[in-house]
């Protein structure tokens, strides 16, 4: 799926919520802490990692392509 952003970046936990892959930002932080999320194919453990357009996030069998709106 593609998620457009209008700012320079979006925090990883907020992106997961925006993509409706978690119910809340808190749940987003938890799945990142449990090492269940990848950014550009690499495991990511920083909850507030800045995700920019052009990056790809993986979680729960879903792939999020972040694009500039």
Helices and strands as residue ranges (DSSP letters): E 2-5, E 10-11, H 12-18, H 25-33, E 37-39, E 42-43, E 50-51, E 56-59, E 62-68
